[in-house]
């Protein structure tokens, strides 16, 4: 069976579709061919099951030559064909620190803590990347990140609270298209139904205010101005920062980043807690498997372990 899978991956690689791959960079090492083969094989299997790309979605992959979730050539399920409208682009672009470091942002992965830390350690620069830059990308377990994004959306839409405890001021019209919000307004106590609607919005590239928080981590990685050199796992952040300093021959002097949990990772008044959302998700294995498909590229490319229910 394993031999058959490997042969299929090799055959798909030979058949083209070169944009179906991991975000480029030396972080992949010797695993690049196998991982890219898995991405292409998964696209092939989805299309064989009746999934298809949606041409009205984003075309950022034409610039990066890397297809990601919500790209116009990324296969989506038949149930998403009429509702998908969010593109494969994100508004936040990488930051350059000093003359050494490019930091590629990734929503819900401690960016608000890491930015001031890098500013202290390496110095902020407004210029573009210079020769010799190291480009890094910090990643997080995709399911944890999804739950955190759900918490942030609840805060923004329901409590009108944005990061920094600022008022969001999102109009009702800007919320149109968020299936989860429609569900919330009908029944705030049906957590299983709410989580199912959140998964649908992520899976089907729904378009409404702040739904880019459901964008894949690979989508953010594709904003890098140069190939990614290092990927740091959030659960091993300090170890990764030490490796970065060694690579840049830099002596850390600014301590460690502040605790990375944002307000959306903590229980909020009158809103379901992250633990309640996670329990509702765990109780629905089909939804978990759908999320594993949504973020398949992230799991494979960044060596993030699949939940047990998704392992074959």
N, C-alpha and C positions, 0 to 999 in steps of 0.2 A: 504493500500500500504506500509506504513512504517513497519507494522508488517511482511509483506511478505519479505521485504528487510532484516530485522533483522534475520528472520528464515533462509534465504538463506546464510547470513554471518555465522550464527552458524553452518549450515550444512557443509559449506566449511571448517571451522575450524576443524570439526571432520574428514574430509576426508584426512587430511595430508597436504603435501606441506608446511612443517613447515618453510622452508627458505623464503617463501613469507610473509614477516613481516617488521616491522619498525626496524631500527638499535636499538640494545638493549640499555637499560639504565633506570635509575630511573626517568629521565625526563618525561617518559610516564605516570607515576602515575597510576591511576585507569582506564585510557583510553586504556591501552595496548591491551586488548582483542578485543575491538570494532575496534580499528585502524588496528590491524593485520587481523581481519576478513574482513575489507574493502579491504585491499591489496590482500588477497586471492580471494575474490569475483571478484575483477576486473580482476585478471589473468584468472579466470574461464570464465568470460564473453568474454574476448578477444579470448580465445581459442575456445569458442563456435562460435565466429564470423569468425573463420578460421585463426586466428593468431597462430604462433607456435614458439618455441624456436629454436635457431641456435647453433648447437653443437660446431662450430668452434670458438665461442666467448669465453669470459673469464671465468675462473673457480675459481676466488677469493672467490666466495660464498661458496666454499667447505671448505675454511679455516675459514670464518667468520660465516658461517651458516645463512647468511642473503643475499638473492638475491636482486640485484639492476639492474638498466638499463644496458644493454649490457652484462649481465651475460648469460652463455650458457643455462640457464633454464628460461630466461625471454622472454615472448612471444612478438614477433614483427609482424607487418603487412606483408601480402604476398608480397607487393611491395618492402620490405626490404631484402627479403631472399637471393638475389644474391649480394647485395652491402654491407651488414653489415660485418665489420671486426674489429671494435674497441672493446677492451676488457673492462671488468668491474673493471679496476684497474686505479689508479692514482699514479703519481710519488712522489707527495709531502706527506711526512709523518708528524705525530704530533710532536710538540715541547713540551719539558718539561721545566718549569720555576721554579727555586728554588726546594724546597722539597714539594710543595703544588699543583702545577697546571699543567695539561696537556691541551694544546690548539690544537684542531683538525682543521687543515686548510681546507678552502673551497674556491676555486677559485672564484674571482669576489665578495668577501664579506669582503673587507677592511683588508685583511690579512697583507698587507704591512704597514698599520697604527697600527694594533693591536700588531704585533710582537714586535716592539720597546717599545710600551707601557707596555706590560707584562714584558719585559726584565727589564724595569725601576722599575715597581711596585714589582715584585716577584723574580727577579733574574734569570739569565739563568743557566740551568743545563744540562750537557751532559749525565747524567745518566738516566736510565729508571725510570718509575713511581714507587714511593715508596708507602708504606701503608698509607692510609689516603689522597691520591691525590684526587683532584676534576677534573673531565674531562669536558670541556665545548666545545660547538659547536655553532658558530654564523651562522645564516641563513638569507636569503634575499628573498623577493618576487621572485618566479621563473621566471616570465615574465621579470621583470626588470633585473634580473641576465642574462637571455638569451640575451636581447638587449645589455647589457654591453659586453657579450662575443662576440657578432657579431662585436661590435666596436673594440675590441682587435684584432680579427682575421683580420679585414680590415687593421688595423695599421701594423700588422706583415707581412701580405702578400703583401699589396699594397705599403705601405710607408716604409717597411723594418725597422720598429721601434718597439723595445721590451720595456718592463717596465724599468724605469730608463733612458729612452731615449737612450738605447743602440741599436746598429745595430744588427738585427736578423740574417741576412745571410742565410735565408731559400732558399734552392735550388728549382728549378722548379720541380724537381722530387719528393721532399718531399711534394709538394702541390698537387700532383696527388691523386685523391680520394676525394678531397674537391669539392663537386658539386657546392657549392656557388661560388667558384673561377672560375670554368668553365663558370658559368653564368655571372659573373662580366667581364670576358675577352671578352665575346660576346657582352654584352650590359650593360654599366655602368649606364644607365639612367633608366632602368626598375627596380624600387625599389620594386614593388610588386613581380616580378619574383625573385629578389635577396633574399628577405625575405623568399619566398617559398622554395628556395634552401637551405637557412640556416636551416629552419625547417626540411627539408628532411635529412640534415646531422645529426641533433640532433636526429631525430626520428629513423633513420636507422643505427645509430652507425657507420657512415662513419669514415674511418681511414685516416688521413693525419696529417701533422704537426700542433700541438697545438689544435686539435679538442677535446682533453680531457676537454677543457673549457666548452663543452656542456654536460659533465658528470653530472649526477644528484647529488644533495647535499647529498642524502642518500649514494651514492657511496663514497664520501669523509668521511661521518660519519662512514662508515664501516672500515676505517683505524685506528680508535681509538684502543689503546692497552688495554683498559678496558671499561666497560659500561659507557655511557655518563650520566653525572649527571645533567648538565644544558644545556638548549638550549636558546640562546639569540637572539632575533630578531633585525636585524640591525636598523630598524626604532625606536627601543627603546633601543639603545645601552647603553646610559649612565645609564639608570635605571637598565639594566642587569648587568653592571659593578659594580654598587653599591651593588646589591644583592650578587654578587660574593664576594666582599670584606667583607660583613657582614658574609657570610657563612664561609669564611676563617679567620674571626676575624682579619681582616687586615685594617689598616688605610691608605687610598689612599694619596699619596704624590706627584704624578707625573702629576697632572692635568688630561686632557682628551686626547684621541687619536686625532691625526691630522685629518682634514676633510677627509672623506673616499673616495670621488670621485676620481677615477683614470683617467688617460688621456683618456681611452676608454669610459668614461661617459660624455665626453665633445666633442663639435663639433671639427672636424679636417679638415685641409686644403684639399680640393679636395675629401673629403669623405662624405657620407651621415651622418647627425647628428643622435644622439640617438632618437631625437624627430621625425625625418623623418622615421627612421626605425620602430618606434613604430606606427606611423600613417599608414604605409604600412601594418603592422600586424593587426591593429585594423580594417582596411578596408576589411579584409579577415577572417570572423568568423570561417570558416572551419579550417584554419591554427591555429587559437587560440585554438580551441577545440583539435586539434592534439597535441599542446604543453601541454595542460592540461593533456592529456594522457601520454605524455613523462615524465612529472614531477609529475604524480599523487601521487606517493609515498611520494614526498617531501611535497606537499600540505597537505596530510592527516597526516603524522607522525609529522610534525613540526607546525601544526595549522596555516598554511598559507592560507589566504582566496582565494578561486577560483575566477577568473574573472566572471562577471555576465553571459557572454555568455556560460560559462561551467557549470553553476549551473543547477541542475535538478529540 
